[in-house]
């Protein structure tokens, strides 16, 4: 569940701060999008000093749960280089509705407690865009 102050919470416990890349299109609003077709969640995590491996393990465990949910297509984790504390999850879902259901599942919500306090998350949903001569949607 999302609590006050931008923290993802499991009942009373804050684990990971949820931050918006685009305040005009908050993540929770994006989850209610009724658009058709696949959606990609790009979630940038920032770990505190010394907590990178804990964040990776928390992501691994929550990804195992998400992978078993209807609509899951794929996921890939990217790690920053040269001492960076940044991790980027790129996951594809068949629809926003299926991602929203998986995100709201009690099993996934319980796993949020695994993220160390002070971890930050910047989730944002995107769809492929066509750009003439460069890429197709």
C-alpha positions as CSV (number, residue, x, y, z in Angstrom):
1,X,0.0,0.0,0.0
2,X,1.1,3.6,-0.5
3,X,1.2,5.6,2.7
4,X,1.6,9.3,3.4
5,X,4.9,10.9,2.6
6,X,5.5,8.8,-0.5
7,X,6.4,5.6,1.4
8,X,5.4,2.2,0.3
9,X,4.1,0.6,3.4
10,X,3.0,-2.8,4.7
11,X,0.5,-1.8,7.4
12,X,2.5,0.6,9.7
13,X,6.0,0.1,8.5
14,X,7.8,2.4,6.0
15,X,10.4,0.6,3.9
16,X,11.1,2.4,0.6
17,X,10.4,5.9,-0.4
18,X,8.3,6.3,-3.6
19,X,9.3,9.3,-5.6
20,X,7.8,10.8,-8.8
21,X,9.8,11.5,-11.9
22,X,6.9,13.5,-13.3
23,X,4.6,15.1,-10.7
24,X,2.0,15.7,-13.4
25,X,1.7,12.0,-13.9
26,X,2.1,10.2,-10.6
27,X,2.8,6.5,-10.6
28,X,-0.5,5.6,-8.9
29,X,-2.4,7.6,-11.5
30,X,-0.5,5.8,-14.2
31,X,-1.6,2.4,-12.7
32,X,-5.2,3.4,-13.4
33,X,-4.6,4.1,-17.1
34,X,-7.0,2.2,-19.3
35,X,-4.9,2.3,-22.4
36,X,-4.5,-0.8,-24.5
37,X,-1.5,-3.0,-25.1
38,X,1.7,-3.7,-23.2
39,X,3.2,-1.3,-20.7
40,X,6.7,-1.1,-19.4
41,X,7.6,-0.1,-15.9
42,X,11.0,1.6,-15.5
43,X,11.8,1.7,-11.8
44,X,15.0,3.4,-10.8
45,X,16.2,2.5,-7.3
46,X,18.7,4.4,-5.3
47,X,20.3,2.4,-2.5
48,X,22.0,4.0,0.5
49,X,25.7,3.5,1.0
50,X,26.4,-0.2,1.9
51,X,22.9,-1.4,1.0
52,X,23.1,-2.1,-2.7
53,X,23.2,-5.9,-2.2
54,X,20.2,-5.7,0.2
55,X,18.2,-3.8,-2.4
56,X,19.2,-6.3,-5.1
57,X,18.0,-9.2,-2.9
58,X,14.7,-7.5,-2.1
59,X,14.2,-6.9,-5.8
60,X,15.0,-10.5,-6.6
61,X,12.4,-11.7,-4.1
62,X,9.7,-9.3,-5.2
63,X,10.4,-10.1,-8.9
64,X,9.9,-13.8,-8.2
65,X,6.4,-13.0,-7.0
66,X,5.7,-10.6,-9.9
67,X,7.0,-13.1,-12.4
68,X,4.2,-15.6,-11.3
69,X,1.4,-13.0,-11.8
70,X,-0.9,-12.9,-14.8
71,X,0.3,-10.5,-17.5
72,X,4.0,-10.5,-16.6
73,X,6.1,-10.6,-19.8
74,X,9.7,-9.9,-18.8
75,X,12.1,-8.1,-16.4
76,X,15.7,-7.0,-16.4
77,X,17.7,-5.3,-13.7
78,X,20.5,-2.9,-14.7
79,X,23.2,-1.8,-12.2
80,X,25.0,1.5,-12.3
81,X,28.7,1.4,-12.9
82,X,31.8,3.0,-11.3
83,X,30.5,2.8,-7.7
84,X,27.0,4.0,-8.5
85,X,24.2,3.1,-6.0
86,X,21.6,3.1,-8.8
87,X,19.6,0.0,-10.0
88,X,17.1,0.2,-12.8
89,X,14.3,-2.4,-13.3
90,X,12.8,-2.6,-16.7
91,X,9.7,-4.9,-16.7
92,X,7.1,-5.4,-19.4
93,X,3.5,-6.3,-18.7
94,X,0.7,-7.2,-21.0
95,X,-1.5,-4.4,-19.6
96,X,-1.5,-1.7,-17.0
97,X,-4.5,-3.4,-15.3
98,X,-2.5,-6.6,-14.8
99,X,0.5,-4.7,-13.4
100,X,-1.8,-2.8,-11.0
101,X,-3.3,-6.0,-9.8
102,X,0.1,-7.6,-9.2
103,X,1.4,-4.4,-7.5
104,X,-1.6,-4.4,-5.2
105,X,-1.4,-8.0,-4.3
106,X,-0.9,-8.7,-0.5
107,X,2.0,-11.0,-1.3
108,X,3.9,-8.3,-3.2
109,X,3.0,-5.6,-0.6
110,X,4.4,-7.8,2.2
111,X,7.8,-8.1,0.4
112,X,8.2,-4.3,0.4
113,X,9.4,-4.7,4.0
114,X,12.6,-6.3,2.6
115,X,13.8,-3.0,1.2
116,X,16.2,-1.3,3.6
117,X,14.9,2.0,5.1
118,X,16.2,4.9,3.1
119,X,15.9,3.2,-0.2
120,X,14.3,5.3,-2.9
121,X,12.2,4.2,-5.8
122,X,11.3,6.2,-8.9
123,X,8.7,4.1,-10.8
124,X,7.2,5.3,-14.1
125,X,5.1,3.6,-16.8
126,X,5.8,4.0,-20.5
127,X,4.6,2.6,-23.8
128,X,6.7,2.2,-26.9
129,X,6.5,5.3,-29.2
130,X,7.1,5.4,-32.9
131,X,9.6,7.9,-34.2
132,X,9.8,8.1,-38.0
133,X,13.0,6.6,-39.4
134,X,14.3,5.5,-35.9
135,X,11.9,3.2,-34.1
136,X,8.4,1.6,-34.4
137,X,5.7,1.4,-31.7
